[in-house]
Amino acid sequence: MKRALLLAALGLALVPSAASAAGGPVVVRSDVDRTTMTIGDQVLLTLTVDLAPGYGLVSPGVPRSIGDFEVVETLTAIRTRLTDGSSRVELRYLVTTFDLGQKRIPQIVVAYRGPNGQQGQASTPAGHVITVRSVIPPGQDATDVRPLKPPLPLPATESALLVWGGRIAALALFVVLVVVLLMRLRRRRRALVTPDAVPRAAREALEELERVAEMRLPEQGRTREHYELVSAALRLFIARRYGVVADARTARELKGDLDAAGVPRAQAELLCEVLGDAESVRYEERLIFPARAQKAMRDLIESMRKSVVAEEYELVTAGATA
C-alpha cells in the first residue's frame, strides 16, 4: 500500500515538468488541406511556428522536397505579432507527387535562436499520410483505354493528290512569310523604342551590385530598400546591355523579351527571379529571409562577372580600347 502511494505521488510530481516541456518557447505544427489527392494534384502544406518573446526563427531556406513530395512553389511567409508579445510565422508550400499509394510528409524540424543567441530545434508532433489515387476511378476497366490511331487512308486519284499537295505547300509558304514578317516588325519596334547597348553596362552593374552587397541591408531589416537598389541596377543593365525596355515591365513580361533578345537562358531566369522577389517585397510585403537575399546576390555577382568578360571580349574584337 505504501509503495502504491509513493508511485502515485511521484507520477503527480512529474506532470508539471512534462507539460512544461510540451509547451516550450517554440511550438511547431503542420497542416495539409487534404489527405486524399489525385496524382499530380497540389497539396497546400502549412507549417505554423509559435515563438515566445525574444525567440526568432532561423531561415529554413527553400526546400526542393519534403518527404515523398516535391515542392512546387514556396508561398509568401506570413508573420503575425500576438497580443502577449509572442509571434507566429506561417510557412506555406505547394507540394505534389507523381507516385501512387500512401505517401508521407514526415515530422518537420525547424531551427530557432533564443534571446541570448543560443540555438535550438523544435519539431512537429507528427507527420501526415496522404493517399495518392489514379485519375481512373476504382473499379473502372482500363483495358479499353488505347492509344490514338491515325485515320485510315482513303483512296484518292492522282489529280486529287496533286491538288492537296499544292495547297499544303502554299499554306507552308504563307506561314513562313508571316513568321518572317513578325520577326522583322519586332526587331524594328525594338530598334525604335530602345537605345543602343552601352559597352560598359555589365561593368557598371557589377560595381553597383558589389556596393549594395557590402551594405548588408537585409541583415539590418531593410529588405525593401535592398531590393529597390538591386531592381534598379538590373533594369538599367537590361536596357543598356540588351536594348530591352525594362522600366514599367513585370518580371514575367521581361522574360519573353529577354528570350527574344537572345539572352542566355540561365542569366535570364536569374534576372527575372530576383526581379520577381523585388516585386513581391514591394507590392505584397513578402517576407524574404536574409539567407535567400544573400544567395541571390552571390549568384547575380557571379553572373555579372561573366557578362563583364563577354563585354570586354566584344570590345576587343570590335577594336575598342579596354
MARVO-237461 format. One record per residue (C-alpha): x, y, z. Coordinates in nm, 4 decimals. Example, Ala and Ser with C-alpha at 12.3 -4.5 7.8 and 13.67 -1.06 7.14 Angstrom:
BEGIN
px; py; pz
1.2300; -0.4500; 0.7800
1.3670; -0.1060; 0.7140
END
This chain:
BEGIN
px; py; pz
0.0000; 0.0000; 0.0000
0.2772; 0.2428; 0.0890
0.4603; 0.1573; -0.2353
0.1476; 0.2347; -0.4426
0.1027; 0.5717; -0.2704
0.4700; 0.6557; -0.3301
0.4408; 0.5780; -0.7051
0.1234; 0.7868; -0.7348
0.2905; 1.0848; -0.5672
0.5934; 1.0515; -0.7948
0.3657; 1.0449; -1.1046
0.1874; 1.3655; -0.9946
0.5210; 1.5351; -0.9378
0.6263; 1.4596; -1.2957
0.3128; 1.6010; -1.4618
0.4085; 1.9725; -1.4423
0.7539; 1.9102; -1.5888
0.6068; 1.7142; -1.8813
0.3555; 1.9884; -1.9568
0.6297; 2.2472; -1.9398
0.8373; 2.0510; -2.1900
0.5393; 2.0188; -2.4269
0.4720; 2.3923; -2.4073
0.8269; 2.5123; -2.4716
0.9249; 2.8534; -2.6095
0.8894; 2.7318; -2.9698
0.5930; 2.5182; -3.0791
0.5624; 2.3813; -3.4331
0.2695; 2.2142; -3.6042
0.1890; 2.1225; -3.9635
-0.1381; 2.1026; -4.1539
-0.2403; 1.9884; -4.5024
-0.5528; 2.0889; -4.6906
-0.6313; 1.7298; -4.7949
-0.5414; 1.3729; -4.7133
-0.6539; 1.2248; -5.0472
-0.5389; 1.3548; -5.3842
-0.5269; 1.2609; -5.7500
-0.1793; 1.2004; -5.8913
-0.0220; 1.5298; -5.9984
-0.2536; 1.7469; -5.7838
-0.1036; 2.0048; -5.5476
-0.1377; 1.9919; -5.1691
-0.1055; 2.3019; -4.9508
0.1297; 2.2276; -4.6588
0.1265; 2.4897; -4.3835
0.3975; 2.4920; -4.1158
0.2962; 2.7109; -3.8178
0.5694; 2.8170; -3.5730
0.4740; 2.9910; -3.2446
0.7691; 3.1796; -3.0926
0.7865; 3.3101; -2.7362
0.9001; 3.6734; -2.6838
1.2693; 3.7115; -2.7694
1.2842; 3.3993; -2.9850
1.3411; 3.4104; -3.3607
1.3119; 3.1594; -3.6430
1.6300; 3.0694; -3.8312
1.5824; 3.0885; -4.2077
1.4730; 2.7452; -4.3345
1.5873; 2.8155; -4.6906
1.3973; 2.6964; -4.9961
1.3425; 2.3176; -4.9805
1.3260; 2.1117; -5.3002
1.1363; 1.8207; -5.1449
0.9589; 1.7300; -4.8212
0.9363; 1.3583; -4.7572
0.7810; 1.1807; -5.0564
0.6622; 1.5109; -5.2063
0.8262; 1.7588; -5.4418
0.7988; 2.1292; -5.3555
0.6313; 2.3051; -5.6486
0.6262; 2.6554; -5.5008
0.7215; 2.8288; -5.1762
0.4447; 3.0763; -5.0973
0.4821; 3.4056; -4.9127
0.5519; 3.3571; -4.5416
0.3039; 3.5199; -4.3026
0.4326; 3.6746; -3.9771
0.1864; 3.7769; -3.7045
0.2609; 3.9602; -3.3793
0.0378; 3.8291; -3.0967
-0.1004; 4.0352; -2.8080
0.1143; 3.8642; -2.5426
0.4379; 3.9675; -2.7189
0.4940; 3.6333; -2.8878
0.4936; 3.5898; -3.2654
0.3664; 3.3382; -3.5172
0.5206; 3.2507; -3.8538
0.3339; 3.0502; -4.1168
0.5485; 2.8847; -4.3854
0.3399; 2.7596; -4.6778
0.4387; 2.5213; -4.9539
0.2608; 2.3735; -5.2545
0.3758; 2.0112; -5.2890
0.2917; 1.7296; -5.5293
0.3887; 1.3760; -5.6255
0.3517; 1.1551; -5.9302
0.3612; 0.8209; -5.7484
0.0529; 0.6257; -5.6425
-0.0198; 0.4841; -5.2986
0.0317; 0.6004; -4.9417
0.2815; 0.8892; -4.9389
0.4187; 1.0501; -4.6256
0.5042; 1.4012; -4.5174
0.7370; 1.3367; -4.2206
0.7890; 1.5262; -3.8991
0.9457; 1.8630; -3.9826
1.2250; 2.0136; -3.7732
1.2860; 2.3894; -3.7566
1.5775; 2.5773; -3.6013
1.5369; 2.8805; -3.3770
1.7533; 3.1303; -3.1886
1.6877; 3.2296; -2.8273
1.7181; 3.5695; -2.6574
2.0813; 3.5038; -2.5614
2.1784; 3.3780; -2.9056
2.1566; 3.0111; -2.8149
2.0213; 2.7882; -3.0898
1.7715; 2.5057; -3.0618
1.5362; 2.2899; -3.2620
1.1674; 2.2098; -3.2461
0.9669; 1.9606; -3.4498
0.6066; 1.8937; -3.5406
0.4309; 1.6315; -3.3249
0.3685; 1.4009; -3.6211
0.3682; 1.3843; -3.9986
0.0878; 1.3244; -4.2471
-0.0076; 1.0305; -4.4669
-0.1707; 1.1244; -4.7968
-0.3383; 0.8762; -5.0301
-0.2494; 0.9352; -5.3950
-0.5045; 0.7943; -5.6386
-0.5044; 0.7428; -6.0122
-0.7135; 0.9549; -6.2462
-0.9022; 0.6350; -6.3394
-1.1758; 0.5725; -6.0771
-1.1507; 0.2498; -5.8752
-1.3270; -0.0443; -6.0356
-1.3257; 0.1017; -6.3850
-1.1879; -0.1241; -6.6558
-0.8866; 0.0467; -6.8118
-0.8168; -0.2201; -7.0712
-1.0210; -0.0323; -7.3303
-0.8005; 0.2768; -7.2956
-0.5837; 0.2518; -7.6023
-0.3508; 0.4912; -7.7819
-0.4912; 0.7025; -8.0605
-0.4633; 0.5608; -8.4120
-0.4237; 0.7603; -8.7303
-0.7250; 0.7688; -8.9621
-0.7462; 0.5047; -9.2291
-0.6157; 0.6234; -9.5661
-0.8807; 0.6880; -9.8271
-0.8276; 0.6074; -10.1908
-0.7510; 0.9162; -10.3953
-0.6800; 0.9859; -10.7566
-0.3510; 1.1292; -10.8790
-0.5130; 1.4640; -10.9572
-0.6562; 1.4922; -10.6050
-0.3152; 1.4231; -10.4545
-0.1613; 1.6977; -10.6678
-0.4283; 1.9450; -10.5576
-0.3794; 1.8662; -10.1894
-0.0017; 1.8779; -10.2243
-0.0210; 2.2230; -10.3812
-0.2492; 2.3505; -10.1048
-0.0184; 2.2219; -9.8312
0.2867; 2.3798; -9.9983
0.1051; 2.7128; -10.0324
-0.0014; 2.7033; -9.6671
0.3543; 2.6271; -9.5513
0.4907; 2.9156; -9.7598
0.2284; 3.1507; -9.6131
0.3228; 3.0508; -9.2549
0.6927; 3.1104; -9.3254
0.6206; 3.4558; -9.4704
0.4079; 3.5534; -9.1697
0.6807; 3.4433; -8.9242
0.9491; 3.6394; -9.1122
0.7280; 3.9494; -9.1231
0.6552; 3.9324; -8.7492
1.0249; 3.8950; -8.6663
1.1134; 4.2000; -8.8745
0.8370; 4.4082; -8.7177
0.9513; 4.3049; -8.3685
1.3122; 4.3999; -8.4392
1.2061; 4.7312; -8.5935
0.9850; 4.8165; -8.2945
1.2665; 4.7362; -8.0502
1.5086; 4.9485; -8.2517
1.2679; 5.2441; -8.2375
1.1904; 5.2323; -7.8644
1.5187; 5.1134; -7.7108
1.8659; 5.2698; -7.7001
2.1838; 5.1109; -7.8313
2.3701; 4.8784; -7.5994
2.6155; 5.0564; -7.3695
2.9609; 4.8913; -7.3929
3.0236; 4.9246; -7.0170
2.6787; 4.8164; -6.8966
2.7915; 4.4944; -6.7269
3.0910; 4.6612; -6.5597
2.8724; 4.9387; -6.4139
2.6075; 4.6898; -6.2994
2.8724; 4.4728; -6.1288
3.0142; 4.7707; -5.9405
2.6666; 4.8725; -5.8218
2.5759; 4.5188; -5.7078
2.9017; 4.4854; -5.5152
2.8316; 4.8217; -5.3486
2.4820; 4.7112; -5.2442
2.6103; 4.3740; -5.1187
2.8620; 4.5493; -4.8911
2.5787; 4.7499; -4.7302
2.4233; 4.4218; -4.5954
2.0770; 4.5764; -4.5803
1.8713; 4.2530; -4.5336
2.0651; 4.1703; -4.2161
1.9580; 4.5102; -4.0806
1.5912; 4.4502; -4.1572
1.5992; 4.6863; -4.4579
1.4961; 4.4211; -4.7120
1.2722; 4.6502; -4.9166
1.5470; 4.9114; -4.9592
1.7875; 4.6343; -5.0629
1.5609; 4.5017; -5.3372
1.4794; 4.8510; -5.4652
1.8507; 4.9171; -5.5250
1.9063; 4.5738; -5.6816
1.5997; 4.6067; -5.9059
1.7081; 4.9498; -6.0316
2.0573; 4.8196; -6.1149
1.9246; 4.5136; -6.3003
1.6662; 4.7050; -6.5022
1.9302; 4.9579; -6.6082
2.1652; 4.6739; -6.7046
1.8960; 4.5005; -6.9132
1.8150; 4.8215; -7.1001
2.1791; 4.9150; -7.1650
2.3186; 4.5701; -7.2378
2.0403; 4.4108; -7.4410
1.8377; 4.7113; -7.5583
1.5199; 4.5827; -7.3908
1.2800; 4.8333; -7.2354
1.2807; 4.7273; -6.8686
1.1003; 5.0141; -6.6917
0.7333; 4.9623; -6.6022
0.7569; 4.5949; -6.7004
0.6933; 4.2989; -6.4723
0.9413; 4.0162; -6.4369
0.7076; 3.7840; -6.6263
0.6795; 4.0287; -6.9168
1.0568; 4.0765; -6.9277
1.1148; 3.7006; -6.9505
0.9705; 3.6852; -7.3013
1.1627; 3.9955; -7.4147
1.4929; 3.8569; -7.2803
1.4387; 3.5274; -7.4617
1.3639; 3.7146; -7.7854
1.6786; 3.9280; -7.7388
1.8963; 3.6153; -7.7202
1.9916; 3.6482; -7.3527
2.1389; 3.3196; -7.2177
1.8629; 3.1186; -7.0538
2.0314; 3.0783; -6.7142
2.1029; 3.4514; -6.6869
1.7502; 3.5452; -6.7985
1.5945; 3.3141; -6.5382
1.8180; 3.4540; -6.2608
1.7405; 3.8163; -6.3524
1.3651; 3.7525; -6.3633
1.3715; 3.5528; -6.0382
1.5370; 3.8388; -5.8460
1.3102; 4.0989; -6.0080
1.0120; 3.8833; -5.9108
1.1319; 3.8793; -5.5474
1.1672; 4.2582; -5.5601
0.8086; 4.2922; -5.6828
0.6805; 4.0596; -5.4088
0.8625; 4.2566; -5.1366
0.7344; 4.5893; -5.2671
0.3752; 4.5109; -5.3565
0.2898; 4.2020; -5.1491
0.5130; 4.2784; -4.8470
0.6582; 3.9295; -4.8799
0.8929; 3.8151; -4.6046
1.2282; 3.7140; -4.7547
1.4932; 3.5851; -4.5169
1.8448; 3.7349; -4.5346
1.9915; 3.3974; -4.6405
1.7839; 3.3964; -4.9602
1.8769; 3.7576; -5.0393
2.2474; 3.6830; -4.9819
2.2408; 3.3775; -5.2113
2.0671; 3.5774; -5.4834
2.3337; 3.8486; -5.4590
2.6146; 3.5928; -5.4864
2.4544; 3.4403; -5.7940
2.3974; 3.7833; -5.9500
2.7540; 3.8983; -5.8923
2.8938; 3.5753; -6.0378
2.6672; 3.6053; -6.3434
2.7582; 3.9709; -6.3874
3.1311; 3.8891; -6.3782
3.0767; 3.6512; -6.6691
2.8917; 3.9293; -6.8535
3.1877; 4.1619; -6.7947
3.4220; 3.9079; -6.9546
3.1911; 3.8743; -7.2557
3.1569; 4.2506; -7.2743
3.5325; 4.3106; -7.2754
3.5801; 4.0394; -7.5372
3.3292; 4.2139; -7.7609
3.5121; 4.5445; -7.7145
3.8454; 4.3861; -7.8065
3.7099; 4.2139; -8.1153
3.5424; 4.5393; -8.2212
3.8752; 4.7220; -8.1987
3.7826; 4.9297; -7.8916
4.0240; 5.0015; -7.6090
3.9668; 4.8335; -7.2739
END
